């Protein structure tokens, strides 16, 4: 077991604040956002100071029906080696569906979606985790996710599902207490019951994050302060076991350094309060009976899961009918959330597009997304969106010319310019001059 201490999620927007924050023992970086050959200087400095860096993957889709992609696994392994990390982490989720197992086109969610807590899904997940463990140079820990939707016909609680996963594979667990709170609000699941069923000895570390409630739905935004109920779940967990590490996540609406310090202090207090309640003899026994090891998932099992996940994802991103047994209202909320996230992420990976299209960017993208599901990642999505707008808007306006030039520069096998930053600055200046 690696003792990590108190940490913070590292993002470029708060790199300086994290570097200068007292009491930061370790940081976590989104694996897909860093390149081993060109590590951010901030992370290099932290590593040189002895601060542990943990790569946190978001795109493997270990809960999907397909076996993990070898290229994605190799990339995650490279990041672990580049940082000298003691472990890497990913999610218990599916992020894409369709493909060969369903004889249909591929679909991507661009988001972490829940797997059904069924024997079929567990068999597939266990085999996928073992494949990942064999390909990685350090131990793997997997995270429970937040969800807006529930699968009908589930056979296990979240705690039971995680217990059996850890028992069968030896994988470590990254417990997100904010996600336990989210599932309490959205799916009526008691965090205390989940904690009582967990294999506490398998916990690698803990995530803490903020969110907000709207119309009875909790949104795990990572863009708001950590609320009291999430800290209460952390205290409850700490009353069972001393977590090896606790980390504050923030992905948007980054606060000032003083506010971050306050949140980290609140997290430390919550852990201390839990420790005071913990029996002197240690954590309470883990509930439940250890299940026996099951066989690996066969092709028929993977195909059943693939068909079910494809039907759900297609309903969310392609407008097909909602599968029987799912809450149609919640599916609609999830579909709108996925579309909004696509618009936001495309605007970040291709910041020229909102500049070129101005105030009309978001409406144009949301209209595009209603009929065009994502199939090749966000950068491909940006190119497809630009091509769609060019086809839908004939003429020779300055904005269309600029958009066409942007698309031509990136759609070919070779970029036409090596100076995208200069082009963005010119596009921004033209938009400002037109106002």
N, C-alpha and C positions, 0 to 999 in steps of 0.2 A: 504494500500500500504506500502511495506517495502522499506525503503531507504537504499541502499547497498553501493553506492559510487563507487570507482575504485577498480577493482579486477584483479586477475590472475588465469588462470587455474592451478591447482595443479597437478603435476606429480612427481613420485619418483625421476626422473633424475634432476629435478630443485627444489627439496624440500628445500634445504638449501638456495638457492638463493631467493626463494619466502619468506621464513621465515625472511630473513634479509633485504628484499626490503622495503625501506621507502615508506609510502603512500599507502600500500596495506590494504584496508578496509575489503576485503572478498576474499574467494577462492571458486573454483568450482572443485569438484573431480568426476571422472567417477565412477558412482555408482557400476558398475559391477567389478571394480578393487579394491574395499575395502571390508573388512569383518568386520561386526559390533563387533564381538568378539575379533578381533585382529586389531584394528585401528592403522594405521601408527603413530609412535611417533610424527612425524612432524605435522600431522593434530591435534593430541591431544594437542600439545603445542600451536598451533595457536588458537585452540578453547579456551584453558585456558586463552589466552591473550585477549579474546573477539572478535577474528576475526570470522566472520560468515562463515560457511562451507555449501555449497549447493551441494547435490548429483545430478549428471547429468546422466540420464539413456540413454542407446543407444540400448537396445535390446527388448523393449516392442513391437514395431511394431504397434503403435496405428492406423496407416493408413491401416493396413492389414485387410483382410476380416474376419478373425477369431476374436472372442472376446478376450480381453486381458487375458493372462495366470495368474491364481490366484497366482501361486508360484512366478512369476516375480514381481507381484504387492506387494506381502507380503515382498519380499526382498528389494524392493525400500522403502517401508514403514519403515522397520527396520533400514535402513541407515539414513532416515530422523530423526528418533527418537534417534539414536545413536549420531548424530551430533547436536541435538537440532535445526534443520534447520527450517527457516521460510517458506520455500517452496521447492519443488522438480521440476525438469524439464525433459522433454523428447522431442521426435521429431515427426513431422508430416511426417511419412514415413512408408513404409512397408519393412520388412527385411526377411520375409519368405513367402512361398506360398505352394500350394498343400494341401494334407491332405484330411480330410473327406469331405469337401465341394466340392471337385473336383474328388473324388474317385481315387486319384493319390498319388504317394509317396511324402513325404515332401521335400521341397527344401529350402536352406538357402542362402541368398546373402552375409552374412558377411559384409553388408554395408547398408547404408540408401538409399532407392530408392524412387523416387517421386510417390505420388498417383495422379491419374487423377483428375483434377478439374471439376468434374461432380457432379450432384445431388446425384447419387447413392453413390459415394465415400464419399461425405460430410455427407450423412445420416449415413453411417457406422462409419465414424470418430467421429461424434458427440456422437453416442451411446457409442463407445469405450472410449471416453474421460469421459463421465458421469460415466461409470463403474469404471474407474481409480480414478476419483475424490471421489467416494464413498468409495474406498478401502484405500485411503491415509489419513494420519493424519494431513496433512498440504496442503495448496493450490498447485495446479499443474499449471505449465506454459509449453507451447509447442513451439517448434522452427521450423521456416521455414528452409528447407534444400536447399543445392546446388544440381544441377542436370546437367547431360550431355545430357539427353534425354528428349523429350517432348512427351506427349500422344496426339494422334490425337483426334479430336472431343471434346476438352475441352469446357466447358460452362461458365467458370468464369475466371477472371484474378486472380493472386495470392492475390492481395489486397482484392478483393471481397470475395474470398474463406476464407481468414483469418478473415475478418469482420464478415461474417455470422457464422463461427465457434465460435468466441468469443461471439457473440450475443446470440446464441442458447444455449450455455453451461456455459457461465460466466467464461470460462477458461482464464488464463492470457497468454500473448504472450512473448516469448523470440525471439526478432528480431535479426537475424544475418545479419549485413550489408555486410559482406564478401560474404554471400550466395546470397544477392540481386545483388551484383556486378557479381558474377559467372553466375547467370541466365541472366544478361544483356548481357554478352559476348556469352554465349552458346545458349540462347534461344531468344535473341533479346527483352527482357523485360526491360522496363524503370524503374529503381529504384525509380525515383521521382514519377511516377504514382502509384507504389505500396505503397509508403509512404503516398501519398495523400488519398488513399482509406482505410488505416488502422484505426482501432479503437484505437486511441492514448492512451486513458485512460486505455486500457487493457495491455499496455506494462509493463512487470515485470522487464526486463533488456535487455541489448544489448551485443551481441558477436562481437568481432573484430578479424580478423585473416588474415594470408597471404596465397599466392598461387602463381601460375605461369602460363603463357600462352605458349602453344605449338601447332603449326599448326592450329591456330584459335580457339583452345579449352582452356578454363580456368580450371585449376585443383586446387580445393580447398584443398591444401596440408596440411595446418596447420604446415608447415615445412619451411616457408620462411618469410621474413620480410613483415610487413603490407604495401601494396603499396598505393600510393597517391589516386587512385580512390576509394579505400575502405574508407579511411579517409574522402574523399569528401562526400560519402554517409552518413557517421556518422554525419558530419557537417550539412548536409541537414536534417537528422532526428532531430538533436538537435535544428534546427531552428523552428521546429514544436512543440516540447515538450521537457521538461527536463527529460532525461531518469533516472529512479530510480537507475540504476546501469549500469556500462560498464565494460566488462571483456576482457582481452587479452588471446586468446587461442594459445597454441603451443604444438604440439604432437610429433614432431620429429625434428632432427637437432637443438637441443636446443642451444640457443645462450649464450654468456657470460652474466653475470649479468649486465654489463654496457650497453650492447645492449638492454636488456629487459627494463632497466630504460629509455633508449631513446625512445623505442616504447610506454611505458606507458605515457611518457611526451607528445609525439605526439598525443596520444589519448585524453589526457586532453585538449590540445590546440584545437583539432578539436571540442570537445564539447563546449569549451568556445567560439569559433568562431560562432558556431551555435546559442548559447545563445544570442550573440550580434545582430544577425539578427532577433531574435524572436520578434514579435510585443509585445508591452508592455501589450496589453490586453490579452496575452496568446496565446496558439496554435490556428491555424486556425481551423474552423469547419471541422469535419470529413465528407468527401464526401460520397454521397450515401444516400439511404433511408433504415431505419431498416427493414429487412425482418421479416416476421412472423415466429413463431415457427412451425417446421414440425414434423411429427410423427417419431418414432424410425424406424430404418432399419429392414425390415422383412427378413426372410430366403432367399427369392428369390433374394432380393437386394444383400445380402451377397454372394450368389452363383454366381451371375453375375460378381461381383467384383472379387471373387476368381478365376473364370475361366480366366478373363482378366489378372490378376496379375500373375497367374501361367504360362500363355503363354509367358508373357514378361520375367519372371525370368528363365524359361526353355530355352528360346533363349539365354539368357545371360550366363548361367552356364552349360547348358547341350547340347548346339549345335543344338537345334531344330530350325525350320524356324522362321525368324523374323516375328511377326504379321503384318498384313496389316496396312499401314499408318505410321509406324515408319521409321525413317531415318536409313537405314542399316549401313551407315558409322558410325554414332554416336553410334549405338548399338554395333558395333564392337569395338569402342574405349572404351565403358563402359565395355564390356566383358573382354577385355584385362586388364583394370584397376582392375576389381574384382579379376581376377586370380593373378595379381601381388600383390595385397593386401593380398590375402590368403597366398601366399608364405612368405610374410614379417611377418604376424601375427603368422603363425605357427612357424616360426623361433624364434619368441619372447616367445611364450608360451611353446615351446619345444626346448630350445637352444642347447640341446644335438645333435639334428638331423643335423644341419649344421656342427657341430664339427665332427661327425662320418662320414658323407658323403663328407665333404670337399668342394672343388670347384664344385663338381657335384651336390650339393644339389639343387640349384635353377633350373637347367635344368631338373632334375629328377622330381621336384615338378610341374613345369609347364606342363610337359608331362602328369603326373598323373591327374592334374586338368582338362585337356581337355576332359577326359572321365569319371571323377568321381566327380560329384557335391557334395557340402557340404550338409550334412543332419542333423548333430548333434552338431554343434558348433566347435570351433577351436581346442579344446583339442581332441575331437573325430576325427577331421580331421587329426591331427598329428598321431594318432594311425592307422587310415585307410591308411594313406600314407606310414607309415613304413611297414605295412602288405603287401601293394601293392609292395613295393620295394623288400621285401623278396621273394614274389612269382615270381617276374620278374627276379630276379638275383640269380639263383641257384649257388651253390659252397660253398667253405669254406674259404673265404678270411677273414682277420682280421676285416675289416669294416663290413662285413656281420654278423660275429659272435657278434660284438659289438652291431649292430643294433638289432639282434635277442634278445640279452640279455635285451636291453632297452625295446623292445616291450613286452617281457614276463613279465618284472617287472611291467608294467603298464596296461596290457590288462586283467589280472586276477582280481578276486574279492578282492584279498589281494595283496598289494605290496610285492615283495620278499625282498626288502631292504627298510630301513627307512633312507637311506643316499643318496638321489639323488644328493646332492651337491658334495659329495665325488666321486660319479661315474662320474659326469660331469668333475671334475678336472682330474680324471684318463684318461678319454677319450681324453680330451684336450692334456694332456701330451703325450699320445701315438701318436696322430696326429703330434705333434711338433717333436717327435723323428723320425717319418717316413720321414720328409722333409729333 
